[in-house]
């Protein structure tokens, strides 16, 4: 890496881009009633608003990984941010629900791409021990984005309308790109390029696929909480929209500590990964299933916070283990396989959660996602480290 590249300036730029892109993904969940009123839609349709962006991010993962291994990442992130800003601007004048969903999907495509590209860039500009630290730190950007979305969206949305919320996210990615470009003084790309055969084998690696299924389950539980806890707070606990958003912000907030702590714990037990992943997921799902039985506000908050911490304990560890399970030379492709399947869990969770709540009950919805968590634990058993 050239001396003209300032790694930490690049890092901060990528971090801000990630915050803007991820806040865009989740923001509607904190202001569901405002979108119900704005577009005259049923409440479960707000889950579609969140999922539209997430499904967009899914389709871009593996093609994005292919591009990142072959081209200067600077010339991939810059147009990606430009397209993201165009989508944000277009949402400001959208008049009906279907075009809005299309724009959300387009925003997810470019937002998901610049997030993954940012993770790849951080791995490229940092080397040795600094690489693992910087990558772990970068992975705190999604929960930081969710905190931002849950705390600011009710304030901005109530004051000037729900669509104006996205302008904040567009501003953040522009600020991030400015810093990124100022720090990236030389080309940023992979040292080697996988062959077509290596690329194909990576897509079907059984160990990679098993870990990816577990990631799917973990992401599904996490997005269920972020998508529907605000509505649970207003409907069941009679909280104000702002108060419910603030409480839900605790879910990603504790994740900032949990994602760092999971890597530390894994190192303390001899660099073992599965105990951290399985233990965190199992503890989290037990606490999650208990949430609808909390009789008052304080037990609800305690169960929510401790469950969210446990669920996110393994988030960063997944990104470490996937590289260890990948065949040599296919680490990047294996990572995009995992993110594709994991993001699919994020996509499905808001829709499935909305259907279960509307058709059955909150208790059934929490129980069903607890069962999904058990699957995530079970597929870790045959994996060797």
C-alpha positions as CSV (number, residue, x, y, z in Angstrom):
1,X,0.0,0.0,0.0
2,X,1.4,3.4,-1.0
3,X,2.4,5.9,1.7
4,X,0.0,8.4,0.1
5,X,-2.9,6.2,1.4
6,X,-4.0,7.1,5.0
7,X,-5.6,3.9,6.3
8,X,-7.5,5.5,9.1
9,X,-8.9,8.2,6.9
10,X,-10.1,5.5,4.5
11,X,-11.5,3.6,7.5
12,X,-13.5,6.6,8.8
13,X,-14.8,7.2,5.3
14,X,-16.0,3.6,4.8
15,X,-17.5,3.6,8.3
16,X,-19.6,6.7,7.5
17,X,-20.7,5.2,4.2
18,X,-21.7,2.0,6.0
19,X,-23.7,4.0,8.6
20,X,-25.6,5.9,6.0
21,X,-26.4,2.8,3.9
22,X,-27.5,0.6,6.9
23,X,-29.6,3.4,8.5
24,X,-31.4,3.7,5.1
25,X,-32.2,-0.1,5.4
26,X,-33.9,-0.1,8.8
27,X,-35.2,3.5,9.3
28,X,-38.8,2.8,8.2
29,X,-39.3,0.3,11.1
30,X,-39.0,3.1,13.7
31,X,-41.7,5.2,12.0
32,X,-44.2,2.6,10.8
33,X,-47.3,4.6,11.6
34,X,-46.0,7.5,9.6
35,X,-45.6,5.3,6.5
36,X,-49.0,3.7,7.1
37,X,-50.6,7.2,7.0
38,X,-48.4,8.5,4.2
39,X,-49.2,5.7,1.7
40,X,-52.5,4.4,3.2
41,X,-51.1,0.9,3.6
42,X,-51.6,-1.9,6.2
43,X,-49.1,-2.1,9.0
44,X,-47.5,-5.4,7.8
45,X,-46.6,-3.6,4.5
46,X,-44.0,-1.6,6.4
47,X,-42.1,-4.8,6.8
48,X,-42.1,-4.9,3.0
49,X,-40.5,-1.4,2.9
50,X,-37.6,-2.7,5.1
51,X,-37.3,-6.0,3.2
52,X,-37.3,-4.3,-0.3
53,X,-34.0,-2.6,0.6
54,X,-32.5,-5.8,2.1
55,X,-33.4,-7.9,-0.9
56,X,-31.7,-5.4,-3.1
57,X,-28.6,-5.8,-1.0
58,X,-28.8,-9.6,-1.4
59,X,-28.7,-9.6,-5.2
60,X,-25.5,-7.5,-5.4
61,X,-23.3,-9.5,-3.0
62,X,-21.7,-12.2,-5.1
63,X,-21.5,-10.1,-8.3
64,X,-20.0,-7.4,-6.1
65,X,-17.4,-9.8,-4.7
66,X,-16.5,-10.8,-8.3
67,X,-15.9,-7.1,-9.2
68,X,-14.0,-6.3,-6.0
69,X,-11.4,-9.0,-6.7
70,X,-10.7,-7.6,-10.1
71,X,-10.9,-3.8,-10.1
72,X,-9.7,-0.8,-8.1
73,X,-12.3,-0.5,-5.3
74,X,-12.0,3.2,-5.4
75,X,-13.8,3.2,-8.8
76,X,-16.5,0.9,-7.4
77,X,-17.3,2.8,-4.2
78,X,-17.5,6.3,-5.8
79,X,-20.2,5.5,-8.4
80,X,-22.0,3.3,-5.9
81,X,-22.3,6.3,-3.5
82,X,-23.4,8.5,-6.4
83,X,-26.2,6.2,-7.3
84,X,-27.3,5.8,-3.7
85,X,-27.6,9.6,-3.4
86,X,-29.7,9.7,-6.6
87,X,-32.1,7.2,-5.1
88,X,-32.4,9.2,-1.9
89,X,-33.2,12.3,-3.9
90,X,-35.8,10.5,-6.0
91,X,-37.6,9.2,-2.8
92,X,-38.4,12.8,-1.8
93,X,-41.0,13.3,-4.5
94,X,-42.4,9.7,-4.7
95,X,-46.2,9.8,-4.7
96,X,-47.4,6.2,-4.3
97,X,-46.4,3.0,-2.5
98,X,-45.2,0.8,-5.4
99,X,-42.7,3.3,-6.9
100,X,-41.5,3.8,-3.3
101,X,-40.8,0.1,-2.9
102,X,-38.9,0.1,-6.2
103,X,-36.7,2.9,-5.0
104,X,-36.1,1.1,-1.7
105,X,-34.9,-1.9,-3.6
106,X,-32.6,0.2,-5.8
107,X,-31.3,1.9,-2.7
108,X,-30.6,-1.5,-1.2
109,X,-28.7,-2.7,-4.3
110,X,-26.2,0.2,-4.2
111,X,-26.2,0.5,-0.4
112,X,-25.5,-3.2,0.1
113,X,-22.7,-3.0,-2.4
114,X,-20.9,0.0,-0.9
115,X,-21.2,-1.7,2.6
116,X,-19.5,-4.9,1.4
117,X,-17.0,-2.9,-0.6
118,X,-16.2,-0.9,2.5
119,X,-15.5,-4.1,4.4
120,X,-13.3,-5.3,1.6
121,X,-11.4,-2.0,1.5
122,X,-10.7,-2.1,5.3
123,X,-9.3,-5.6,4.9
124,X,-7.0,-4.4,2.1
125,X,-5.6,-1.2,3.7
126,X,-4.8,-2.7,7.1
127,X,-2.4,-5.6,7.4
128,X,-1.3,-8.1,10.2
129,X,-2.9,-7.6,13.6
130,X,-4.2,-4.2,12.6
131,X,-6.4,-5.9,10.0
132,X,-8.4,-8.0,12.4
133,X,-8.9,-5.1,14.8
134,X,-9.9,-2.7,12.1
135,X,-12.3,-5.3,10.5
136,X,-13.9,-6.0,13.9
137,X,-14.3,-2.3,14.5
138,X,-15.8,-1.7,11.1
139,X,-18.5,-4.4,11.8
140,X,-19.8,-2.1,14.6
141,X,-21.0,0.3,11.9
142,X,-24.3,-1.6,11.2
143,X,-25.5,-1.5,14.8
144,X,-24.3,2.1,15.1
145,X,-26.4,2.9,12.0
146,X,-29.4,1.2,13.6
147,X,-29.0,3.3,16.8
148,X,-28.9,6.4,14.6
149,X,-32.0,5.3,12.7
150,X,-34.1,4.4,15.7
151,X,-33.3,7.6,17.6
152,X,-33.4,10.2,14.8
153,X,-36.2,8.8,12.5
154,X,-39.1,9.5,14.9
155,X,-37.9,13.0,15.5
156,X,-37.2,13.9,11.8
157,X,-40.2,12.0,10.5
158,X,-42.7,13.5,12.9
159,X,-41.3,17.0,12.2
160,X,-40.9,17.1,8.4
161,X,-42.3,13.8,7.1
162,X,-41.1,10.2,6.8
163,X,-39.4,10.6,3.4
164,X,-37.1,13.4,4.7
165,X,-35.5,10.9,7.0
166,X,-33.5,9.5,4.1
167,X,-31.8,12.8,3.4
168,X,-29.7,12.3,6.6
169,X,-28.5,9.0,5.2
170,X,-27.6,10.5,1.9
171,X,-25.6,13.2,3.6
172,X,-23.6,10.7,5.7
173,X,-22.5,8.6,2.6
174,X,-21.4,11.8,0.8
175,X,-19.3,12.8,3.9
176,X,-17.9,9.3,4.0
177,X,-17.0,9.3,0.3
178,X,-15.2,12.7,0.8
179,X,-13.0,11.2,3.5
180,X,-12.5,8.0,1.7
181,X,-11.3,9.7,-1.5
182,X,-9.1,12.0,0.5
183,X,-7.4,9.1,2.2
184,X,-7.2,6.6,-0.7
185,X,-4.2,7.8,-2.5
186,X,-3.4,4.6,-4.5
187,X,-5.4,1.7,-6.0
188,X,-7.2,-0.7,-3.6
189,X,-7.7,-4.2,-4.9
190,X,-7.0,-7.8,-4.1
191,X,-3.5,-9.1,-4.6
192,X,-4.7,-12.2,-6.5
193,X,-7.7,-13.2,-8.7
194,X,-9.4,-16.5,-8.1
195,X,-9.9,-18.8,-11.2
196,X,-13.3,-19.6,-12.5
197,X,-12.9,-23.1,-11.0
198,X,-12.0,-21.7,-7.6
199,X,-14.9,-19.3,-7.7
200,X,-17.3,-22.1,-8.6
201,X,-16.0,-24.4,-5.8
202,X,-16.4,-21.7,-3.3
203,X,-20.1,-21.3,-4.1
204,X,-20.7,-25.0,-3.2
205,X,-18.3,-25.5,-0.2
206,X,-20.4,-27.5,2.3
207,X,-18.8,-26.0,5.4
208,X,-19.2,-22.5,4.1
209,X,-22.9,-23.3,3.3
210,X,-23.5,-24.7,6.8
211,X,-22.0,-21.7,8.5
212,X,-24.0,-19.5,6.2
213,X,-27.3,-21.2,7.3
214,X,-26.4,-20.3,10.9
215,X,-25.7,-16.7,9.8
216,X,-29.1,-16.7,8.1
217,X,-30.8,-17.6,11.4
218,X,-28.8,-15.1,13.5
219,X,-29.5,-12.3,11.1
220,X,-33.2,-13.2,11.0
221,X,-33.5,-12.9,14.8
222,X,-31.6,-9.6,14.8
223,X,-33.8,-8.0,12.1
224,X,-37.0,-9.3,13.7
225,X,-36.1,-7.4,16.8
226,X,-35.1,-4.2,14.9
227,X,-38.2,-4.3,12.7
228,X,-41.0,-5.1,15.1
229,X,-39.9,-4.1,18.6
230,X,-40.9,-0.5,18.0
231,X,-44.4,-1.6,17.0
232,X,-44.5,-4.0,20.0
233,X,-43.7,-1.0,22.3
234,X,-46.5,1.1,20.9
235,X,-49.2,-1.6,20.6
236,X,-48.6,-3.7,23.7
237,X,-46.8,-1.4,26.1
238,X,-48.5,1.8,25.0
239,X,-45.2,3.7,24.5
240,X,-45.0,6.8,22.4
241,X,-43.4,6.4,19.0
242,X,-40.3,8.3,20.1
243,X,-40.0,6.2,23.3
244,X,-40.4,2.9,21.4
245,X,-37.7,4.0,18.9
246,X,-35.4,4.9,21.7
247,X,-35.9,1.5,23.5
248,X,-35.3,-0.4,20.2
249,X,-32.1,1.6,19.7
250,X,-30.7,-0.4,22.6
251,X,-30.7,-3.5,20.4
252,X,-28.0,-2.3,18.1
253,X,-26.4,-0.2,20.8
254,X,-25.4,-3.2,22.9
255,X,-24.3,-4.9,19.7
256,X,-21.4,-2.4,19.5
257,X,-20.0,-4.0,22.7
258,X,-21.1,-7.5,21.9
259,X,-19.5,-7.7,18.5
260,X,-16.2,-6.6,19.9
261,X,-16.6,-8.8,23.0
262,X,-17.3,-11.9,20.9
263,X,-14.0,-11.7,19.2
264,X,-12.2,-11.2,22.6
265,X,-14.0,-14.2,24.1
266,X,-13.1,-16.4,21.2
267,X,-9.4,-15.5,21.6
268,X,-9.6,-16.2,25.3
269,X,-10.8,-19.8,24.8
270,X,-8.0,-20.7,22.4
271,X,-9.4,-19.1,19.2
272,X,-12.4,-21.4,19.2
273,X,-15.4,-20.0,17.3
274,X,-18.3,-22.5,17.6
275,X,-18.7,-22.1,21.4
276,X,-19.1,-18.4,21.1
277,X,-21.5,-18.7,18.1
278,X,-23.7,-21.5,19.6
279,X,-23.6,-20.1,23.1
280,X,-24.6,-16.6,22.1
281,X,-27.3,-17.7,19.7
282,X,-28.8,-20.2,22.2
283,X,-28.9,-17.7,25.1
284,X,-30.3,-15.0,22.9
285,X,-33.2,-17.1,21.5
286,X,-34.2,-18.2,25.0
287,X,-34.4,-14.6,26.2
288,X,-36.1,-13.6,23.0
289,X,-38.9,-16.2,23.5
290,X,-39.5,-14.8,27.0
291,X,-40.0,-11.2,25.8
292,X,-43.8,-11.4,25.3
293,X,-44.3,-12.8,28.8
294,X,-42.7,-9.7,30.4
295,X,-45.5,-8.1,32.3
296,X,-44.2,-4.6,32.5
297,X,-41.8,-2.1,30.9
298,X,-38.7,-2.9,33.0
299,X,-38.6,-6.7,32.5
300,X,-39.2,-6.1,28.8
301,X,-36.2,-3.8,28.5
302,X,-34.0,-6.2,30.5
303,X,-34.9,-9.2,28.4
304,X,-34.6,-7.2,25.2
305,X,-31.1,-5.8,26.0
306,X,-29.6,-9.0,27.3
307,X,-31.1,-11.1,24.5
308,X,-29.8,-8.6,21.9
309,X,-26.4,-8.7,23.4
310,X,-26.2,-12.5,23.3
311,X,-27.5,-12.7,19.8
312,X,-24.8,-10.3,18.5
313,X,-22.0,-11.9,20.4
314,X,-21.1,-14.0,17.4
315,X,-21.6,-11.5,14.6
316,X,-18.0,-10.7,14.1
317,X,-16.9,-14.3,14.8
318,X,-18.9,-15.4,11.8
319,X,-16.7,-13.2,9.6
320,X,-13.6,-14.7,11.1
321,X,-14.7,-18.4,10.9
322,X,-15.9,-18.1,7.3
323,X,-12.3,-17.3,6.2
324,X,-11.0,-20.2,8.2
325,X,-13.4,-22.6,6.6
326,X,-12.9,-21.3,3.0
327,X,-10.5,-23.1,0.6
328,X,-7.2,-21.1,0.2
329,X,-7.7,-18.3,-2.3
330,X,-11.5,-18.2,-2.1
331,X,-11.9,-16.2,1.2
332,X,-13.5,-13.2,-0.4
333,X,-16.0,-15.3,-2.5
334,X,-16.9,-17.4,0.6
335,X,-17.5,-14.2,2.5
336,X,-20.0,-13.1,-0.2
337,X,-21.7,-16.5,-0.1
338,X,-22.2,-16.0,3.6
339,X,-23.5,-12.5,3.3
340,X,-25.9,-13.4,0.6
341,X,-27.5,-16.1,2.7
342,X,-27.3,-14.1,5.9
343,X,-28.9,-11.0,4.2
344,X,-31.7,-13.3,3.0
345,X,-32.5,-14.0,6.7
346,X,-32.6,-10.2,7.2
347,X,-34.9,-9.9,4.2
348,X,-37.3,-12.6,5.3
349,X,-37.6,-11.6,9.0
350,X,-39.7,-8.4,8.7
351,X,-42.1,-10.0,6.3
352,X,-42.5,-13.3,8.3
353,X,-42.7,-11.4,11.5
354,X,-45.4,-9.1,10.2
355,X,-47.5,-12.1,8.9
356,X,-47.2,-14.0,12.2
357,X,-48.1,-11.0,14.3
358,X,-51.1,-10.1,12.1
359,X,-52.4,-13.7,11.6
360,X,-51.6,-15.1,15.1
361,X,-50.1,-13.2,18.0
362,X,-46.9,-11.6,19.3
363,X,-46.2,-14.8,21.4
364,X,-46.4,-17.0,18.3
365,X,-44.1,-14.7,16.4
366,X,-41.5,-14.6,19.1
367,X,-41.7,-18.4,19.5
368,X,-41.3,-19.0,15.8
369,X,-38.1,-17.0,15.6
370,X,-36.9,-18.9,18.7
371,X,-37.3,-22.1,16.6
372,X,-35.3,-20.5,13.8
373,X,-32.5,-19.7,16.3
374,X,-32.4,-23.4,17.3
375,X,-31.7,-24.3,13.6
376,X,-28.9,-21.9,13.6
377,X,-27.3,-23.6,16.6
378,X,-27.9,-27.2,15.2
379,X,-26.0,-26.6,11.9
380,X,-22.9,-25.5,13.9
381,X,-22.5,-29.0,15.4
382,X,-21.0,-30.8,12.4
383,X,-18.5,-28.0,11.6
384,X,-14.9,-28.5,12.5
385,X,-12.5,-25.7,13.4
